[in-house]
Amino acid sequence: MPHKRLHMKIYGRVQGVGYRHFARQNAVRLGVSGWVRNRPDGKVEAVAEGEESVLLLFRNALEEGPLMARVDRSDAEWQAATGEFTGFS
């Protein structure tokens, strides 16, 4: 299956609650590459590459979030994979 890129912005109580660690754990578990970061506006942003079916699982996990988080909304954009990532940071 061809690889795709998923670019997400997650809104809600997603900073200071272990959200990035949760995202990294799920990325490693699912075998996707990319990154996750806090944004100055309070959102979390993530970019991941992998097979579309696996990225859908990753997206579902990010929309759920860790126990202490509250995800109000997420925006997801699908793009062509670039292959620039070797792991997840």
N, C-alpha and C positions, 0 to 999 in steps of 0.2 A: 504494500500500500504506500502511496506517496505521502511524504510528510507535509504537514501544514504548520502554520504559526498562529497562535492564539494570543491576542493582546487584550488584556482585561484591566478595567478600573473597577474597584470595589468601594462602595460607599457604606457608611454606617459607623459603628464603634469598632474600628478595625486596627487602630494603633494603640500600642501599650497593652495588648491582650494576648500576645504570643501568635499573632496572625501570620507574620512572615515565617516564623519557625514552623508553623503548621503547614504553610504553603511549601516550604522546602522539603519537609518530611514526605508530603504527598507526591511531590515531583520526583524525589529519589525512589519512592516506592513504585511509582508508575513508570519510571525510566524516561521522563521528559527532561529536556534541557532548556535553559533560559535563566531568568532572574525574577526577583520580586523586590520591591522597595516601597518605603513610605514616601508619600508626597507631602509637600509643605501645606497643601490645602486640606489635609486630614484623610485623604483617600489612600488606598494601597493600589499599586500598579504592578502588573505581572505580565511577562512575555514568556511563552513556552512554545517549544517545537517538539513535534513527534507525530505519531500516527493519529489521524483524526479521531478514531474510536477511543484512544487513550486520552487525548486532549479533552474529549467530552467528559470523561471520568474526572479529570483534573478540574475542569470548569465546575462540575457539580460539587466537588469538594470545596472549592473556593467560595462558591455561593452559599454553602452551609457554614463554613468557618469553624474555628475552634470553640469550645464551650463558653469561654468568657466574651467572645465577640458577638456583635449583632450586625448582620449584613442586611442593609435596607434595600440595596439595589446593586446591580453590576451591569457594566457595559462590556460587551465582547465583540471583537472585530477579528474576522478570519483573514489571513494573508497567506501568501506563498512563503514557504520556509526558505531561509537563507543558508542554513547549515553552519552559522557562525559560532554556535555555542558548543562547548565540550562537556559541560556539566550544568549544575543549577546553583546559582548564588543568590 
